[in-house]
Amino acid sequence: MTDWQALERKYYMQTVKRLPVTLVRGQGARVWDDKGKEYLDFVAGWAVTSLGHCHPVVTQALAVQANTLIHTSNQFYTIPQVMLAELLVEHSCLDRVFLSNSGTEANEGAVKMARKYGKLRLKNAFEVITTMNSFHGRTLAMVAATGQEKFKSPYVPMPAGFINVEYDDIGAIRQATSDNTCAIMIEIIQGEGGVNVASDQYLEEVRAWCDEKGLLLILDEVQTGIGRTGTLFAYEHSGIEPDIMTLAKGLGSGVPIGAIMAKEKAAVLEPGEHGATFGGNALVSAAAYAVVKFIIENDIIGNVRRMGSYLQDRLHELKAKYPMIIDIRGRGLLIALQLDRDATEDALMACLDKGLLVNRVKPDTLRLMPALIIGKEEVDQAVEILDQVFGSLQE
């Protein structure tokens, strides 16, 4: 049998700490490795495979489009791109869409829009306020935007133009705002930061502050968008509206796509000022259109609310049983379990051994983000494995 992990170590850049498993097949919420072992997947490609693995809606859309037209460049009109743009706009509070290849690219584009807006409307203001523990991507500018020092330190000096302040603290934003500020960029839930949920009051106050100062509000919904939290977009929970919103991850259920959405006033980029060779090509647009349409028309969001609530209830049962679990937080199917110790590496490996894939998002925190189509039986199976794992860790 080929040792794929040894070949990876020989040929691939070692930028990711992988788990010792080689996945070769997936169906729904389950995957199989090259030895035939089955796993229940509560990572979902880091909240990407929103409809699970190899959902027929996705595979059929890809097959049909792959046999029709894959790519033309954005020099020409293509129908799937326009269909997806219309679907996103008509089901959101935003007016315009630009399609990219990833969440990082979407956030880069959002910041470019904000800087152009500052140049035109705010006397050349260029700074964007972001928050501590945020995560906005891996490009150099988005690392600067990210409020986590571990991502910055290998690459200093950082590009200028970003100020990191405390999360869920309107006072910190007010204090950091200056004549150079053009926008505030926040996550409604900090996924990579540990699944930290902003209060509705904070979001309302940030929106009001942006209105008072004439700033743009950018919501990074790369992880929370497209049903993950129990509404199509997470901003709907609080009742606020962004000026710019970024999407990716669950938008394509596995195909690489991102999106910048903007209100008309913020859509200030002109021809030649932004672009993407592969962004919004016919193949990924057709798949993403099929994904979003299926989610909207088949009560997938209702399933997220029901299963998210059920999963949290079952996890609170574990919390009552195991004192080492000190917090359970999240919304919909984006949930974290925080422990009173740095034991998540042990928990991660024990889950893997028992056939459950979870994510260690912080040294003391596990993140659960299964496919949006997850069912009650699969939730029960995951909780049963977690019960066994925490039982063994407590001994």
Buried (B, 14 or more C-beta within 10 A) or exposed (E): EEEEEEEBEEEEEEEEEEBEBBBEEBEBBBBBBBEEEEBBBBBBBBBBBBBBBBBEBBBEBBEEBEEEBEEEEBEEEBBBBBBBBEBBBEBBBBEBBBBBBBBBBBBBBBBBBBBBBBBEBBEEBBBBBBBBBBBBBEBEBBBBBBBBEEBBEEEEEBEEBBBBBBBBBBEBBBEBBEEBBBBBBBBBBBBBBBBBBBEEEBBBBBBEBBEEBEBBBBBBBBBBBBBBBBBBBBBBBBEBBBBBBBBBBBBBBBBBBBBBBBBEEBBBBEEEEBBBEBBBBBBBBBBBBBBBBBBBEEEBBEBBBBBBEBBBEBBEEBBEEBEBBEBBBBBBBBBBBBBEEEBBEBBBBBBBEBBBBBBBBBEBBBBBBBBBBBBEEBBEBBBEBBBBBBEEBEE
